[in-house]
Amino acid sequence: MKINQGIKNAALVVASLLLLIHMAIRLVDLSTIVAYFPFDYTNDITSYLGQLHFLKVCGFHEICPYWYNGFKAFLVTPPGWYFFAFPWYILTGSASMALYISVILMLVISVAVIFYFSKKNGFSKIEAIAIFAFIFGNAISIGNFLRLGRVHAMLNTVLFISLFLLIWHYRKKGLDKWFLLSGPLFAGMIITHYQETVLASLLFLGLLIAKKSSKERGIIILSGLLALILSSWWLYGFLGNLNESSLLSFHEGKRALDFNEDRWLTNILTYLSPIIFIVMVYLYKKYNQIKKAEMLFFSPSIGLALLYLLRLYAYIPILRNISQDPYIMFFMIQTIILLLTMLDKLPVNIQNTAAVALVLLSVLSISVNFAITPWFQKYTPLDEEMINILGSVSERYLIIGPLDTSFKTSYSKAYYAYGAIFKGISTSEGWSQPLASAEYLTKLDRLGKSLRASSCGEIADGFKAFNTSQIITYDSSCDFLDKCRFQKIASTENICLYETN
């Protein structure tokens, strides 16, 4: 057993070290955004940078004019991460720097939480390091958190880990007053990002099913009520205005059946992650001789795994609106904890195989990141042209194209964030679709597609309907607008700015 323990620890150290080195490299790459605003096509990060700026210049639950002809800030957008990053924005004066600092802080907090609960749950320091490295250093987390910049999902993952490890600690022992900490943790998730929050509710359900004592069930229910009370100051407005948002119109479940070039790896994992989780629960039961009550704790997660594996979740409201990465992380986090909990109890041959597999999977994860996850880049000539053009915008504007269909290096919506932050200009579009209604987005999409098909008068009327008078477009579309006798405000080699009035 000592030899096997040594093999296991060696494997955990090697795998963790590889993942952490790669994470450090990616963190250095992320720092590029401090000097160069990220305009490239692989981009969610600029939406959060823009909305962080709105918290400063528009305020909370105040009308913000910069996107979608005006919207009430943070009525639909969960404010959790923005409050977390806001002090750093005030201190540094840079939204990009504030985001970068927040990422570092989230990783530091994760280390502290994992080490604290690892000690409570009987994990060694090596295992604690492995838990952190496996959760935040894998290809999904690097791509999702550090490259796409989904910082609200990252913060909710930190909160989810804290909640899961707290509940894991109490799964086989009686609940006491300290369990009520789950209430504030869950409240934090509610105001940060709904997708991970919906999945985390299954942890409470599992514990509620597993506990037989009326007192303990009362504590669990009280914790849930505490979470709702603590988050009600934002949740009430969110639920009351949800139908006016386009949030529930995005059926992410359909993407699980899409194996196009940019989704094939994620969608392979959508099959593997629930299968591996179910197998891990089976092995945990077989080699730990756990009681029925503890198996009941896993029953909601197992049920979700089956729904997800069979793609039935795509037909269930709320579940179908959750994107693939939160599901993968939900099953992955539990799988990691289960594996490290029972690894010493597995047969020797399985232990050795698992040790080798952990190292190989780490190498594979890093290789995938290097192969398909792009690096941040400095400004392209097109970016320089657009920055120049945005400096000439004086009225509400739209970028018609979109640019990313012809220039694969740039993302049109990222320019909307840049324009708001650095130029103080407003657009009738924006970079967070849930802020607008589904009807508004449909009409806006039609306007963009009709540029070449419509008459000059129809284009002018369409822009007037959106209270928009300036158009940014490119190449041959510039010639078309010129024939319409719209007023040219500015132009560069590829891009032009016209006014319809």
C-alpha positions as CSV (number, residue, x, y, z in Angstrom):
1,M,0.0,0.0,0.0
2,K,2.9,2.4,0.7
3,I,4.2,1.8,-2.8
4,N,0.8,2.5,-4.2
5,Q,0.4,5.6,-2.1
6,G,3.8,6.8,-3.5
7,I,2.7,6.1,-7.0
8,K,-0.6,8.0,-6.5
9,N,1.1,11.0,-4.9
10,A,3.7,11.1,-7.7
11,A,1.0,11.0,-10.3
12,L,-0.9,13.8,-8.6
13,V,2.2,16.0,-8.2
14,V,3.2,15.5,-11.9
15,A,-0.3,16.0,-13.2
16,S,-0.9,19.1,-11.0
17,L,2.4,20.6,-11.8
18,L,1.8,20.3,-15.6
19,L,-1.7,21.9,-15.3
20,L,-0.5,24.7,-13.0
21,I,2.4,25.6,-15.2
22,H,0.1,25.8,-18.2
23,M,-2.4,27.9,-16.2
24,A,0.4,30.3,-15.3
25,I,1.3,30.7,-18.9
26,R,-2.4,31.4,-19.7
27,L,-2.6,33.9,-16.9
28,V,0.4,35.8,-18.4
29,D,-1.4,35.7,-21.8
30,L,-4.6,37.1,-20.2
31,S,-2.6,40.1,-19.0
32,T,-2.5,41.2,-22.6
33,I,-6.0,42.7,-22.2
34,V,-4.6,45.3,-19.8
35,A,-2.6,47.0,-22.7
36,Y,-4.7,45.8,-25.7
37,F,-8.5,45.8,-25.6
38,P,-9.6,42.3,-26.8
39,F,-11.3,42.7,-30.2
40,D,-10.7,39.2,-31.6
41,Y,-13.5,36.8,-32.5
42,T,-13.1,34.4,-29.5
43,N,-14.8,36.8,-27.2
44,D,-17.2,37.0,-24.3
45,I,-14.9,39.1,-22.1
46,T,-15.7,42.4,-23.6
47,S,-19.4,42.1,-22.6
48,Y,-18.4,41.9,-19.0
49,L,-15.9,44.8,-19.4
50,G,-18.6,46.9,-20.9
51,Q,-21.1,46.2,-18.1
52,L,-18.5,46.7,-15.4
53,H,-18.1,50.2,-16.9
54,F,-21.8,50.7,-16.8
55,L,-21.9,50.0,-13.1
56,K,-19.6,53.0,-12.7
57,V,-21.2,55.5,-15.2
58,C,-24.9,54.4,-15.0
59,G,-25.2,52.9,-11.6
60,F,-27.3,50.0,-10.3
61,H,-30.9,49.7,-11.5
62,E,-30.6,53.0,-13.4
63,I,-31.3,53.6,-17.1
64,C,-28.1,53.1,-19.1
65,P,-28.2,54.7,-22.6
66,Y,-25.1,53.0,-24.2
67,W,-26.7,49.7,-25.6
68,Y,-30.0,48.7,-27.0
69,N,-31.4,52.2,-27.0
70,G,-31.2,52.2,-23.3
71,F,-31.8,49.6,-20.6
72,K,-32.0,49.4,-16.9
73,A,-28.6,48.3,-15.6
74,F,-28.4,45.0,-13.7
75,L,-32.1,44.3,-13.8
76,V,-31.5,41.1,-15.7
77,T,-27.8,40.9,-15.5
78,P,-26.7,39.2,-12.2
79,P,-24.5,41.8,-10.4
80,G,-22.4,39.4,-8.3
81,W,-19.1,39.5,-10.2
82,Y,-19.5,43.2,-11.1
83,F,-19.7,44.1,-7.4
84,F,-16.7,41.9,-6.8
85,A,-14.6,43.6,-9.4
86,F,-15.9,47.2,-9.0
87,P,-13.5,48.3,-6.2
88,W,-10.6,47.3,-8.4
89,Y,-12.1,49.3,-11.3
90,I,-12.3,52.4,-9.0
91,L,-8.8,51.9,-7.7
92,T,-7.1,51.3,-11.1
93,G,-9.4,53.2,-13.5
94,S,-9.1,50.3,-15.9
95,A,-11.9,47.8,-16.4
96,S,-9.4,45.3,-18.0
97,M,-7.1,45.6,-15.0
98,A,-10.0,45.1,-12.6
99,L,-11.1,42.0,-14.4
100,Y,-7.5,40.6,-14.3
101,I,-7.2,41.3,-10.6
102,S,-10.5,39.6,-10.0
103,V,-9.4,36.5,-11.8
104,I,-6.2,36.3,-9.6
105,L,-8.3,36.9,-6.5
106,M,-10.8,34.2,-7.5
107,L,-8.0,31.7,-7.9
108,V,-6.5,32.7,-4.5
109,I,-9.8,32.3,-2.8
110,S,-10.3,28.9,-4.4
111,V,-7.0,27.7,-3.1
112,A,-7.9,28.9,0.4
113,V,-11.4,27.3,0.3
114,I,-10.1,24.0,-1.1
115,F,-7.3,23.7,1.4
116,Y,-9.7,24.5,4.3
117,F,-12.3,22.0,3.3
118,S,-9.7,19.4,2.3
119,K,-8.5,19.4,5.8
120,K,-12.0,19.0,7.1
121,N,-12.8,16.2,4.7
122,G,-9.6,14.2,5.2
123,F,-7.7,15.1,2.0
124,S,-3.9,15.5,2.0
125,K,-2.2,18.7,0.9
126,I,-1.1,17.0,-2.3
127,E,-4.7,16.0,-2.9
128,A,-5.9,19.6,-2.2
129,I,-3.4,20.9,-4.8
130,A,-4.7,18.3,-7.2
131,I,-8.3,19.3,-6.7
132,F,-7.5,22.9,-7.5
133,A,-5.3,22.0,-10.5
134,F,-7.9,19.6,-12.0
135,I,-10.8,22.0,-11.6
136,F,-9.1,25.2,-12.8
137,G,-6.3,23.9,-15.0
138,N,-8.3,21.7,-17.4
139,A,-9.0,22.6,-21.0
140,I,-12.7,23.6,-20.3
141,S,-11.8,26.0,-17.5
142,I,-8.8,27.5,-19.3
143,G,-10.9,28.1,-22.4
144,N,-14.0,29.2,-20.5
145,F,-12.6,31.3,-17.7
146,L,-9.2,32.6,-19.0
147,R,-9.7,32.8,-22.7
148,L,-13.4,33.6,-23.3
149,G,-13.3,35.5,-20.0
150,R,-16.5,34.2,-18.5
151,V,-15.7,35.7,-15.1
152,H,-19.2,35.5,-13.7
153,A,-19.2,31.8,-14.4
154,M,-15.8,31.6,-12.8
155,L,-16.9,33.3,-9.6
156,N,-19.9,31.0,-9.4
157,T,-17.7,28.0,-9.8
158,V,-15.7,29.2,-6.8
159,L,-18.9,29.5,-4.9
160,F,-20.1,26.2,-6.1
161,I,-16.9,24.5,-5.0
162,S,-17.3,26.1,-1.5
163,L,-20.9,25.0,-1.3
164,F,-20.2,21.5,-2.5
165,L,-17.3,20.9,-0.2
166,L,-19.4,22.2,2.7
167,I,-22.3,19.9,1.9
168,W,-19.8,17.0,1.3
169,H,-18.5,17.6,4.8
170,Y,-22.0,17.2,6.2
171,R,-23.3,14.4,4.0
172,K,-22.4,11.7,6.6
173,K,-22.6,13.8,9.8
174,G,-25.3,15.6,11.6
175,L,-26.1,19.2,10.6
176,D,-25.3,22.0,13.0
177,K,-25.5,25.8,13.0
178,W,-22.4,26.1,10.7
179,F,-24.3,24.4,7.9
180,L,-26.3,27.6,7.7
181,L,-23.3,29.1,5.9
182,S,-24.6,27.3,2.9
183,G,-27.3,30.0,2.8
184,P,-25.0,33.0,2.1
185,L,-23.0,30.9,-0.3
186,F,-26.1,30.0,-2.3
187,A,-27.3,33.5,-2.2
188,G,-24.0,34.6,-3.7
189,M,-24.5,32.1,-6.5
190,I,-28.1,33.4,-7.1
191,I,-26.8,37.0,-7.7
192,T,-23.8,35.9,-9.8
193,H,-25.0,33.5,-12.6
194,Y,-28.2,31.5,-12.8
195,Q,-26.8,28.5,-14.7
196,E,-24.5,27.1,-12.0
197,T,-27.1,28.1,-9.4
198,V,-29.8,25.9,-10.9
199,L,-27.4,22.9,-10.9
200,A,-26.2,23.7,-7.4
201,S,-29.8,23.4,-6.1
202,L,-29.5,19.7,-6.7
203,L,-26.9,19.5,-3.9
204,F,-29.5,20.8,-1.4
205,L,-32.1,18.4,-2.8
206,G,-29.8,15.5,-2.5
207,L,-29.0,16.3,1.1
208,L,-32.7,16.8,1.8
209,I,-33.5,13.4,0.5
210,A,-30.6,11.7,2.3
211,K,-31.3,13.2,5.7
212,K,-34.1,11.5,7.6
213,S,-34.2,13.7,10.7
214,S,-37.0,16.4,10.7
215,K,-34.6,18.7,12.5
216,E,-31.9,18.3,9.8
217,R,-34.4,18.7,7.0
218,G,-35.6,21.8,8.7
219,I,-32.0,23.2,8.8
220,I,-31.6,22.5,5.0
221,I,-34.9,24.2,4.2
222,L,-34.0,27.1,6.4
223,S,-30.7,27.5,4.6
224,G,-32.5,27.6,1.3
225,L,-34.9,30.2,2.6
226,L,-32.0,32.2,4.0
227,A,-30.4,32.2,0.5
228,L,-33.6,33.5,-1.1
229,I,-34.0,36.2,1.6
230,L,-30.4,37.4,1.3
231,S,-30.7,37.6,-2.6
232,S,-34.3,38.9,-2.7
233,W,-33.1,42.5,-3.1
234,W,-32.0,41.6,-6.7
235,L,-33.9,38.4,-7.4
236,Y,-37.4,40.0,-7.1
237,G,-36.7,42.5,-9.9
238,F,-35.0,39.8,-12.0
239,L,-38.0,37.5,-11.9
240,G,-40.4,40.3,-12.4
241,N,-38.7,41.4,-15.6
242,L,-37.6,38.0,-16.9
243,N,-40.4,37.8,-19.5
244,E,-39.3,41.2,-21.0
245,S,-35.8,39.8,-21.5
246,S,-34.7,37.4,-24.3
247,L,-32.8,35.3,-21.7
248,L,-35.1,32.3,-21.9
249,S,-35.3,32.3,-25.7
250,F,-31.7,31.0,-25.9
251,H,-32.1,27.2,-26.0
252,E,-28.6,26.1,-25.3
253,G,-29.7,22.4,-25.3
254,K,-29.8,22.5,-29.1
255,R,-26.0,23.1,-29.2
256,A,-25.3,19.7,-27.6
257,L,-26.3,18.1,-30.9
258,D,-24.1,20.4,-32.9
259,F,-20.7,19.0,-33.8
260,N,-19.4,21.8,-36.0
261,E,-15.7,22.8,-35.8
262,D,-16.0,25.1,-32.8
263,R,-18.2,22.7,-30.7
264,W,-17.0,19.2,-31.3
265,L,-14.7,18.9,-28.3
266,T,-17.2,20.4,-25.9
267,N,-20.0,18.2,-27.2
268,I,-17.8,15.0,-26.9
269,L,-17.3,16.0,-23.2
270,T,-21.1,16.4,-22.8
271,Y,-21.3,12.6,-23.3
272,L,-18.2,11.6,-21.4
273,S,-18.7,13.8,-18.3
274,P,-22.0,12.2,-17.2
275,I,-20.9,8.7,-18.0
276,I,-17.7,9.1,-16.0
277,F,-19.6,10.6,-13.1
278,I,-22.1,7.7,-13.0
279,V,-19.3,5.1,-13.2
280,M,-17.4,7.0,-10.4
281,V,-20.5,6.9,-8.2
282,Y,-20.8,3.2,-8.8
283,L,-17.2,2.6,-7.9
284,Y,-17.6,4.8,-4.9
285,K,-20.5,2.7,-3.7
286,K,-18.8,-0.6,-4.4
287,Y,-15.4,0.1,-2.7
288,N,-16.6,2.3,0.2
289,Q,-19.5,0.3,1.4
290,I,-21.6,3.4,1.9
291,K,-25.0,3.4,3.4
292,K,-28.2,3.9,1.4
293,A,-28.6,7.4,2.7
294,E,-25.4,8.5,1.1
295,M,-26.4,7.0,-2.2
296,L,-29.6,9.0,-1.9
297,F,-27.5,12.1,-1.7
298,F,-26.2,11.5,-5.2
299,S,-29.6,10.6,-6.7
300,P,-30.6,14.1,-8.0
301,S,-27.1,14.4,-9.7
302,I,-27.4,10.9,-11.2
303,G,-30.9,11.7,-12.5
304,L,-29.6,14.9,-14.1
305,A,-26.6,12.9,-15.6
306,L,-29.1,10.5,-17.3
307,L,-31.3,13.4,-18.6
308,Y,-28.1,15.1,-19.9
309,L,-26.6,11.9,-21.4
310,L,-29.9,11.0,-23.2
311,R,-30.4,14.7,-24.2
312,L,-33.8,14.8,-22.6
313,Y,-32.8,17.9,-20.7
314,A,-33.1,19.8,-24.0
315,Y,-36.9,19.6,-23.7
316,I,-37.1,20.7,-20.1
317,P,-37.5,24.5,-19.4
318,I,-34.7,26.1,-17.4
319,L,-32.4,23.0,-17.9
320,R,-32.4,23.6,-21.7
321,N,-31.4,27.2,-21.1
322,I,-28.1,26.2,-19.4
323,S,-25.1,26.0,-21.6
324,Q,-22.8,23.0,-21.9
325,D,-19.8,24.1,-19.8
326,P,-21.7,24.4,-16.4
327,Y,-23.0,20.9,-16.9
328,I,-19.6,19.5,-17.6
329,M,-18.1,21.3,-14.6
330,F,-20.9,20.1,-12.4
331,F,-20.2,16.5,-13.1
332,M,-16.4,17.0,-13.3
333,I,-16.1,18.6,-9.8
334,Q,-18.0,15.8,-8.2
335,T,-16.0,13.2,-10.2
336,I,-12.7,14.7,-8.9
337,I,-13.8,14.6,-5.3
338,L,-15.2,11.0,-5.6
339,L,-12.0,9.8,-7.3
340,L,-9.7,11.2,-4.7
341,T,-11.9,10.0,-1.9
342,M,-11.8,6.4,-2.9
343,L,-8.6,6.1,-4.9
344,D,-6.7,4.3,-2.1
345,K,-9.5,1.8,-1.7
346,L,-9.5,0.6,-5.3
347,P,-7.7,-2.6,-6.4
348,V,-3.9,-2.1,-6.9
349,N,-4.1,-2.5,-10.7
350,I,-6.9,0.1,-11.0
351,Q,-5.0,2.5,-8.7
352,N,-1.9,2.3,-11.0
353,T,-4.0,2.6,-14.1
354,A,-5.8,5.7,-12.6
355,A,-2.4,7.2,-11.7
356,V,-1.1,6.9,-15.2
357,A,-4.4,8.1,-16.6
358,L,-4.4,11.3,-14.6
359,V,-1.0,12.3,-16.0
360,L,-2.0,11.4,-19.5
361,L,-5.3,13.3,-19.3
362,S,-3.4,16.3,-18.0
363,V,-1.0,16.2,-21.0
364,L,-4.0,15.7,-23.3
365,S,-5.8,18.7,-21.8
366,I,-2.8,21.0,-22.2
367,S,-2.3,19.7,-25.8
368,V,-5.9,20.5,-26.7
369,N,-5.6,24.0,-25.2
370,F,-2.5,24.7,-27.3
371,A,-4.1,23.2,-30.4
372,I,-7.5,24.9,-30.4
373,T,-7.6,27.7,-27.8
374,P,-6.3,30.9,-29.3
375,W,-4.0,33.4,-27.6
376,F,-4.9,37.0,-27.0
377,Q,-3.5,39.3,-29.6
378,K,-2.4,42.9,-30.1
379,Y,-4.4,45.2,-32.4
380,T,-4.7,44.3,-36.0
381,P,-4.8,46.9,-38.8
382,L,-8.6,46.5,-38.9
383,D,-8.7,47.2,-35.2
384,E,-6.7,50.4,-35.7
385,E,-9.1,51.5,-38.4
386,M,-12.1,50.8,-36.3
387,I,-10.7,52.7,-33.3
388,N,-10.1,55.7,-35.7
389,I,-13.7,55.5,-37.0
390,L,-15.3,55.2,-33.6
391,G,-13.6,58.5,-32.7
392,S,-15.7,60.2,-35.4
393,V,-19.1,58.8,-34.1
394,S,-21.2,61.5,-32.6
395,E,-24.7,60.0,-32.7
396,R,-26.3,56.6,-31.9
397,Y,-24.7,54.1,-34.3
398,L,-24.8,50.6,-35.6
399,I,-22.1,48.4,-37.1
400,I,-23.7,46.6,-40.1
401,G,-22.0,43.6,-41.6
402,P,-21.2,42.1,-39.2
403,L,-17.4,42.5,-39.6
404,D,-16.7,39.0,-38.2
405,T,-18.2,37.4,-41.4
406,S,-15.5,38.9,-43.6
407,F,-12.7,39.7,-41.1
408,K,-12.3,36.6,-38.9
409,T,-9.8,38.4,-36.6
410,S,-12.4,40.8,-35.2
411,Y,-15.7,40.7,-33.4
412,S,-18.3,43.4,-34.1
413,K,-19.8,43.3,-30.6
414,A,-16.4,43.9,-29.0
415,Y,-16.3,47.3,-30.7
416,Y,-19.6,48.2,-29.0
417,A,-18.0,47.6,-25.6
418,Y,-14.9,49.6,-26.6
419,G,-17.1,52.5,-27.9
420,A,-19.0,52.7,-24.7
421,I,-16.0,52.5,-22.4
422,F,-13.4,54.7,-24.2
423,K,-15.6,56.9,-26.5
424,G,-18.8,57.3,-24.5
425,I,-20.9,56.6,-27.5
426,S,-24.2,54.7,-27.7
427,T,-25.5,52.1,-30.1
428,S,-29.0,50.6,-30.7
429,E,-27.3,47.2,-30.5
430,G,-25.0,46.0,-27.8
431,W,-23.1,43.0,-26.4
432,S,-25.5,41.2,-24.0
433,Q,-28.5,39.9,-25.8
434,P,-30.6,39.2,-22.6
435,L,-30.7,43.0,-22.0
436,A,-33.1,43.3,-24.9
437,S,-36.3,41.5,-25.7
438,A,-36.4,38.7,-28.3
439,E,-38.7,40.9,-30.5
440,Y,-36.2,43.7,-30.4
441,L,-33.3,41.4,-31.3
442,T,-35.3,39.9,-34.2
443,K,-36.1,43.3,-35.7
444,L,-32.5,44.4,-35.3
445,D,-31.2,41.3,-37.1
446,R,-33.6,41.9,-40.0
447,L,-32.3,45.4,-40.3
448,G,-28.7,44.2,-40.6
449,K,-29.6,41.6,-43.2
450,S,-31.6,44.0,-45.3
451,L,-28.9,46.5,-46.0
452,R,-28.2,45.2,-49.5
453,A,-31.7,44.0,-50.3
454,S,-33.6,47.1,-49.3
455,S,-34.0,50.5,-51.0
456,C,-32.2,53.5,-49.7
457,G,-35.5,54.8,-48.3
458,E,-36.3,51.6,-46.5
459,I,-32.8,51.6,-44.9
460,A,-33.3,55.2,-43.7
461,D,-36.7,54.3,-42.3
462,G,-35.3,51.2,-40.6
463,F,-32.6,53.2,-38.9
464,K,-35.0,55.9,-37.9
465,A,-37.2,53.2,-36.2
466,F,-34.2,52.3,-34.0
467,N,-33.5,55.9,-33.2
468,T,-30.2,55.5,-35.0
469,S,-28.6,57.9,-37.5
470,Q,-25.0,56.7,-38.0
471,I,-23.9,53.5,-39.8
472,I,-20.5,51.8,-39.7
473,T,-19.9,49.3,-42.4
474,Y,-17.1,48.0,-44.7
475,D,-16.0,47.5,-48.3
476,S,-18.7,47.3,-51.0
477,S,-21.4,48.3,-48.5
478,C,-19.7,51.7,-48.3
479,D,-20.3,52.1,-52.0
480,F,-24.0,51.2,-51.6
481,L,-24.5,53.8,-48.8
482,D,-22.7,56.3,-51.0
483,K,-25.2,55.7,-53.8
484,C,-28.0,56.3,-51.3
485,R,-26.5,59.8,-50.9
486,F,-26.1,59.3,-47.1
487,Q,-23.5,61.7,-45.7
488,K,-20.0,60.3,-45.3
489,I,-18.5,61.2,-42.0
490,A,-15.2,59.3,-42.1
491,S,-13.6,56.4,-43.9
492,T,-10.4,54.3,-43.8
493,E,-9.1,51.6,-46.2
494,N,-11.8,49.1,-45.3
495,I,-14.3,50.8,-43.0
496,C,-16.7,53.8,-43.5
497,L,-19.0,55.9,-41.3
498,Y,-22.2,57.3,-42.8
499,E,-25.1,59.4,-41.4
500,T,-28.6,58.8,-42.7
501,N,-30.0,62.2,-41.9
